[in-house]
Amino acid sequence: MSGLAIIDRHSADEKSTLAGWVGEVLCFVEVKTRTSREVKPAEAAVDREKRREMAGMAREYLRRLPDGLPCVLTW
């Protein structure tokens, strides 16, 4: 299996959200620009609100896919 095959992207402020396939898995990835040298692990930025925001975006995207495409939203 190769890397992420990007099928959509959205940019705002200092972050971009990518949607793409890795094999048969549809992935949503947020890419952010760091504004300081203080680097925290990425998972520290993924709180409950961020998960809710990303899940909403994923649900909306999945809603637009053709009928019959098997999809399950997981973390």
C-alpha positions, 0 to 999 in steps of 0.5 A: 500500500502506498501513501495518501491519495489526496482527493480534496483539500481546504485551507484556512488561516494557518491550517489545511484539511486534507481528505484522501484514500490510503488503500480502502480507508478514507482519511481526514488529516489536519495540517497546521503551521507551528507559530513557536518553537515550543513543540508539543505532540500532535495528540495534545492539540486533538481535544474533544472539541477538535474531534467533534469538529473533525467528525462533523466534517467527515460526516458531511463529506461522507454524506456526499459520497455515492450511495452504496459506498461502505463507510464507518466513522472511527477514531 
